[in-house]
Amino acid sequence: MSLGTTKLCHAAILVKDIEKAVENWSKFLGIAPIPPGIRTIPPHSEVPAFTDGESSDYSDVKLAAFQLDNVVIELAQPGKNAGPWKDKLDRDGEGLQHLSFIVPDRRKAQDALTELGAPAAYHIGYWPGGTYAFTDAVDQLGVEINIKTDDDNREKIKKVLADPDSHKADL
């Protein structure tokens, strides 16, 4: 079984100082970041996320992205709130955090990771235009994998906000 795509969506890099990183990447690439530039993740009430089964708030994480011809480079500066980005930055320092793929069937993609021996997704999140799930595939692939789908999640967001345990059906 395979992932179901060979198209990489983005590569996420953890940084300690996003302003400096954006300035340096802009100079290096000769382009500006995707508007609006540096932004923060919206609050859990708008884009619910769950890590290890618990509601998570990443509204203090700063993001910026650069659109290349073939892939997006995403920069992330974790805030003070606990979470996968902060844990990795604290443990390993700056660098690649995950590779992200948009797939037609998230369950099939997760099954492909499971076949390799990777554990189940530990972090899942929803935004109006899709779902994402992180799997720690470092032992199998050398990097965490972020599986994304393009779904209309407006109703799903209402459901998981009303019943947080309902997200478990998506893991």
C-alpha positions as CSV (number, residue, x, y, z in Angstrom):
1,M,0.0,0.0,0.0
2,S,1.3,3.5,-0.8
3,L,0.6,7.0,0.4
4,G,-1.7,7.7,-2.6
5,T,0.3,10.7,-3.9
6,T,3.8,11.7,-4.8
7,K,3.2,15.4,-4.5
8,L,4.8,17.1,-1.6
9,C,2.6,20.0,-0.3
10,H,5.1,21.6,2.1
11,A,8.2,21.2,4.2
12,A,8.0,22.7,7.7
13,I,11.0,24.2,9.4
14,L,11.1,25.1,13.1
15,V,12.8,28.4,13.9
16,K,13.5,30.3,17.1
17,D,13.2,33.8,15.5
18,I,10.7,33.9,12.7
19,E,11.3,37.5,11.8
20,K,15.0,36.8,11.2
21,A,14.2,33.5,9.4
22,V,11.7,35.3,7.0
23,E,14.2,38.0,6.3
24,N,16.9,35.5,5.5
25,W,14.7,33.2,3.4
26,S,13.4,36.3,1.5
27,K,17.0,37.3,0.7
28,F,18.0,33.8,-0.2
29,L,15.1,33.0,-2.4
30,G,14.6,36.6,-3.8
31,I,10.9,36.5,-3.0
32,A,8.5,37.7,-0.3
33,P,6.6,35.3,1.9
34,I,3.0,34.4,1.0
35,P,0.7,37.2,2.2
36,P,0.0,38.1,4.9
37,G,3.6,37.2,5.8
38,I,4.0,36.3,9.4
39,R,0.7,35.2,11.1
40,T,-0.4,33.3,14.1
41,I,-2.5,30.1,14.1
42,P,-6.2,31.0,14.9
43,P,-7.5,29.9,18.3
44,H,-8.9,26.4,19.0
45,S,-12.5,27.8,18.8
46,E,-11.8,28.5,15.1
47,V,-9.4,25.7,14.1
48,P,-9.7,22.9,16.7
49,A,-6.7,20.7,17.2
50,F,-6.1,17.7,19.4
51,T,-2.7,16.3,20.6
52,D,-2.6,12.9,22.3
53,G,-6.4,13.1,22.6
54,E,-6.5,16.4,24.4
55,S,-7.7,19.8,23.1
56,S,-4.8,21.9,22.0
57,D,-4.4,25.7,21.5
58,Y,-1.6,26.8,19.2
59,S,-2.7,30.4,18.8
60,D,0.7,31.5,19.9
61,V,2.5,29.7,17.1
62,K,3.8,32.0,14.4
63,L,3.9,30.8,10.8
64,A,5.2,32.1,7.5
65,A,5.4,30.4,4.1
66,F,7.2,30.8,0.8
67,Q,5.6,29.5,-2.4
68,L,8.3,27.9,-4.6
69,D,7.5,26.6,-8.1
70,N,7.1,23.0,-6.8
71,V,6.5,23.2,-3.0
72,V,5.9,25.5,-0.1
73,I,8.5,26.1,2.6
74,E,6.7,26.7,5.9
75,L,8.4,28.3,8.8
76,A,7.1,27.8,12.3
77,Q,8.1,29.5,15.6
78,P,6.4,27.8,18.5
79,G,5.0,29.8,21.3
80,K,5.0,29.1,25.0
81,N,2.1,26.6,24.8
82,A,3.0,23.0,24.8
83,G,2.7,21.1,21.5
84,P,4.5,19.1,18.9
85,W,6.4,22.1,17.4
86,K,7.6,23.3,20.8
87,D,8.5,19.8,21.9
88,K,10.6,19.2,18.8
89,L,12.3,22.6,18.9
90,D,13.2,22.2,22.6
91,R,14.4,18.6,22.0
92,D,16.2,18.9,18.7
93,G,16.7,22.6,18.0
94,E,15.9,24.4,14.7
95,G,15.4,22.4,11.5
96,L,13.0,20.2,9.5
97,Q,9.9,19.3,11.6
98,H,7.7,17.5,9.0
99,L,6.9,16.9,5.4
100,S,3.2,17.4,4.4
101,F,1.3,15.6,1.7
102,I,-2.3,16.3,0.5
103,V,-3.9,13.0,-0.2
104,P,-7.2,11.8,-1.6
105,D,-7.7,9.3,1.2
106,R,-6.3,10.0,4.7
107,R,-7.1,6.5,6.0
108,K,-5.2,4.9,3.2
109,A,-2.2,7.1,3.7
110,Q,-2.2,6.4,7.5
111,D,-2.5,2.7,6.7
112,A,0.7,3.0,4.5
113,L,2.5,4.6,7.5
114,T,1.2,1.8,9.8
115,E,2.5,-0.8,7.3
116,L,5.9,0.7,7.8
117,G,5.6,0.4,11.5
118,A,4.8,4.0,12.3
119,P,2.3,4.6,15.2
120,A,-1.1,6.1,14.8
121,A,-1.4,9.9,14.3
122,Y,-0.9,11.7,17.5
123,H,-2.1,15.2,16.5
124,I,-5.1,16.1,14.4
125,G,-6.5,19.5,13.4
126,Y,-9.3,21.0,11.4
127,W,-9.7,24.2,9.5
128,P,-12.6,25.1,7.3
129,G,-10.9,23.8,4.1
130,G,-9.3,20.6,5.4
131,T,-8.0,18.2,8.0
132,Y,-4.4,17.4,8.9
133,A,-2.8,14.7,11.0
134,F,0.8,14.3,12.3
135,T,2.4,10.9,12.6
136,D,5.8,10.4,14.2
137,A,7.5,8.5,11.4
138,V,11.1,9.4,12.4
139,D,12.1,5.8,13.0
140,Q,10.6,4.7,9.6
141,L,11.2,7.7,7.3
142,G,13.5,10.1,9.3
143,V,10.9,12.8,9.6
144,E,7.4,13.3,10.9
145,I,4.7,13.1,8.3
146,N,1.7,15.5,8.0
147,I,-1.2,13.9,6.1
148,K,-3.7,16.6,4.8
149,T,-7.0,16.4,3.0
150,D,-9.0,19.1,1.3
151,D,-12.4,18.8,2.9
152,D,-15.2,21.2,3.7
153,N,-14.9,21.0,7.5
154,R,-17.4,23.7,8.5
155,E,-19.8,21.2,9.9
156,K,-17.0,18.9,11.3
157,I,-15.6,21.9,13.3
158,K,-19.0,22.5,14.8
159,K,-19.2,18.9,15.8
160,V,-15.7,18.6,17.4
161,L,-16.2,21.8,19.3
162,A,-19.6,20.5,20.7
163,D,-18.2,17.0,21.3
164,P,-14.4,17.0,21.5
165,D,-14.2,13.2,21.7
166,S,-15.7,13.0,18.2
167,H,-12.2,13.8,16.8
168,K,-11.1,10.3,17.8
169,A,-13.1,8.8,14.9
170,D,-10.7,10.6,12.5
171,L,-7.5,9.1,14.0
